[in-house]
Amino acid sequence: MTAPRMCSRAACARPASGTLTYVYSDSTVVLGPLATYAEPHAYDLCREHAARLTAPRGWEVVRLAADQPAPASRDDLVALAEAVRQRPEPESRPTDARPEPESVTETNRRGHLRVLRDRD
């Protein structure tokens, strides 16, 4: 018999109930049912930590219900990636980002990070 997987949060001794993954290229956090296998780039969370999960400003959180049937897939990570691909396009998503002041301009972009400089 194998031991249940535990929550990845420090000092938490509760059993894990969901798996968290980050999709950095899309600035998305995906929280779904507990993955079949522990993955090195995924985090298992207990119910309490999963419920309190927040994402960095500008990121989207996709929560897959535990009772939601998983899409037909060879791998849980592929199923999570498919859920991210099905999200609305960025233009249709509400945004709480403030518009940039006219005194700055974007000079570089790397992933979701931008370099802004004064126009002067």
TACOR-V310048 format. One record per backbone hydrogen bond with DSSP energy under -0.5 kcal/mol. NH is the residue of the N-H (numbers start at 1). CO is the residue of the C=O. Records with the same first field share a line. If there is no record, write none. Layout:
# TACOR-V310048
NH->CO  CO
This chain:
# TACOR-V310048
7->14
8->44
12->9
13->11
16->5
17->45
18->45
19->32
20->43
21->30
23->28
24->22
26->23
27->23  24
28->23
29->60
30->21
31->29  62
32->19  30
34->17
42->39
43->20
45->18
50->46
51->47
52->48
53->50
59->56
60->27
62->29  60
63->61
64->31  62
65->63
68->65
79->75
80->76
81->77
82->78
83->79
84->80
85->81
86->82
87->84
92->89
93->89  90
104->101
105->117
107->115
108->115
110->113
113->110
115->108
116->114
117->105
119->103
